[in-house]
Amino acid sequence: MWHNNDQSYGWIAIGLHWLSAGLVLGLFALGLWMVDLNYYSNWYKTAPHWHKSLGLALLLLTLLRLLWRWLQTKPVPLAAHSALEARIGRLVHRVIYLLMLLIMCSGYLISTADGRGIAVFNLFELPALPWQIPNQEDWAGELHALAAWSLMAMVGLHLVGALKHQFIDRDLTLKRILTPIKENYR
């Protein structure tokens, strides 16, 4: 089952979710590691290159994911979920998407603050904006860090919610994002 239905996510949505999750966590770890590199480190220029390239790949993946969400049926909330739980779940997902987009846009502004474009996997260059904003690198850097830490907090909340549904409620919430479910479980 590649497409979503009202019961479950399909393999495409599941794959996009987990690939995004891996990239988000990997980019956060890489970002934490690379800010402590010194000029004499072998990774001083390589780590930022990979961080930028993977960040832009995540941007493309996120836009594809949002398009897929818009085009696809969304699984209905489980009957055991309260209206409040459903609203909180929607809010957390929206905040996660918003923070991801904010991080990626601020990362672009940091990387292009000197007027140079971004080499993406050394395959092509994403150009800088034709204009710059005063202190662009500084305020975009602050925003990038704040949004990244906020995203990790939201990811933690998302994970706690998934574990609550799995081990306390014992419902199929987590199973729906791990594999398509064919049975009717409303």
C-alpha positions in Angstrom: 0.0 0.0 0.0 1.9 3.1 -1.3 -0.8 5.6 -0.7 -2.5 6.7 2.5 -6.1 5.7 3.3 -8.4 6.7 6.1 -7.0 3.9 8.2 -3.3 4.2 7.8 -0.3 5.9 6.2 1.1 4.4 3.1 4.7 3.5 2.4 5.5 6.8 0.8 4.3 8.9 3.8 6.0 6.5 6.2 9.3 6.7 4.2 9.2 10.5 4.0 8.5 10.7 7.8 11.4 8.5 8.8 13.8 9.9 6.3 12.9 13.4 7.5 13.3 12.3 11.2 16.8 10.8 10.5 17.9 14.0 8.7 16.6 16.3 11.4 18.4 14.4 14.1 21.5 14.0 12.0 21.6 17.6 11.1 21.1 18.7 14.7 24.0 16.4 15.9 26.2 17.6 13.0 25.4 21.2 13.8 26.3 20.8 17.5 29.5 19.1 16.6 30.7 21.5 13.9 30.3 24.7 15.9 33.1 23.5 18.1 35.5 22.8 15.3 38.5 25.0 15.0 40.2 26.3 11.9 42.9 23.6 12.0 40.4 20.7 12.0 40.2 18.6 8.9 36.4 19.0 9.1 36.3 22.8 9.4 35.1 23.3 5.9 33.8 19.8 5.1 31.2 19.6 8.0 29.5 22.9 7.1 29.3 21.8 3.4 27.5 18.6 4.4 25.3 20.4 6.9 24.2 22.9 4.2 23.8 20.3 1.5 21.8 17.9 3.7 19.8 20.9 5.0 18.8 21.8 1.5 18.0 18.2 0.8 15.7 18.2 3.9 14.1 21.4 2.6 13.2 19.7 -0.7 12.0 16.6 1.2 9.9 18.7 3.5 8.3 20.5 0.6 7.6 17.1 -1.1 6.2 15.8 2.2 3.9 18.8 2.6 2.7 18.3 -1.0 2.1 14.6 -0.4 0.1 15.4 2.8 -2.0 17.9 0.9 -2.7 15.5 -1.9 -3.3 12.4 0.2 -6.1 11.1 2.4 -5.2 11.6 6.0 -5.9 8.7 8.4 -8.7 9.4 10.7 -7.9 9.9 14.4 -8.4 6.7 16.4 -11.7 6.5 18.2 -9.8 6.2 21.6 -8.3 9.7 21.1 -10.0 12.6 22.8 -10.7 15.7 20.9 -8.0 17.5 23.0 -5.4 14.8 22.1 -6.3 15.2 18.4 -5.9 19.0 18.6 -2.6 18.7 20.4 -1.3 16.2 17.9 -2.2 18.5 15.0 -0.6 21.5 16.8 2.6 19.6 17.5 2.9 18.5 13.9 2.3 22.1 12.6 4.8 23.5 15.0 7.4 20.9 13.9 6.9 21.8 10.2 7.0 25.5 11.0 10.2 25.1 13.0 11.8 23.0 10.3 11.0 25.6 7.6 12.3 28.4 9.9 15.5 26.5 10.5 16.1 25.9 6.8 15.3 29.5 5.8 17.6 30.9 8.5 20.3 28.5 7.5 20.1 29.7 4.0 20.4 33.3 5.2 23.4 32.5 7.4 25.1 30.7 4.5 24.5 33.4 2.0 25.1 36.4 4.2 28.4 37.1 2.4 26.7 37.2 -1.0 27.9 33.8 -2.1 25.6 31.0 -3.0 25.6 27.5 -1.5 27.3 24.6 -3.2 24.9 21.7 -2.9 26.8 18.4 -2.8 29.2 20.1 -5.2 26.6 19.4 -8.0 25.2 22.9 -8.4 25.0 26.2 -6.6 22.0 27.7 -5.0 22.4 31.5 -5.5 22.3 34.0 -2.7 19.6 36.6 -2.6 20.5 39.7 -4.7 20.3 41.8 -1.6 21.6 41.4 2.0 20.1 42.4 5.3 22.2 44.3 7.9 23.7 41.8 10.4 22.0 39.0 8.5 24.4 36.3 9.6 24.1 37.3 13.3 20.4 37.4 13.7 19.8 34.5 11.3 22.3 32.5 13.4 20.5 33.3 16.6 17.2 32.4 15.0 18.7 29.1 13.6 20.0 28.0 17.0 16.8 28.9 18.9 14.6 27.2 16.3 16.8 24.1 16.3 16.6 23.7 20.1 12.9 24.4 20.0 12.5 21.7 17.3 14.3 19.2 19.4 11.9 20.0 22.3 9.0 19.4 20.0 10.5 16.2 18.6 10.9 15.1 22.3 7.2 15.9 22.9 6.3 14.1 19.7 8.3 11.0 20.8 6.8 11.1 24.3 3.3 11.2 22.8 4.1 8.3 20.5 5.4 6.2 23.4 2.4 7.1 25.5 0.1 5.8 22.8 2.2 2.7 22.4 2.8 1.7 26.0 0.0 3.4 28.1 -2.9 3.6 25.7 -1.8 0.5 23.8 -3.4 1.8 20.6 -2.2 1.7 17.0 -0.9 5.3 16.7 2.8 4.3 16.5 2.1 1.3 14.4 0.4 3.5 11.7 3.7 5.3 11.1 5.8 2.2 11.1 3.9 0.1 8.6 0.7 0.3 6.6 -2.2 -1.4 8.4 -4.7 -3.3 6.4 -7.2 -4.2 9.1 -10.1 -2.0 10.1 -9.4 -0.6 13.6 -11.8 2.2 14.2 
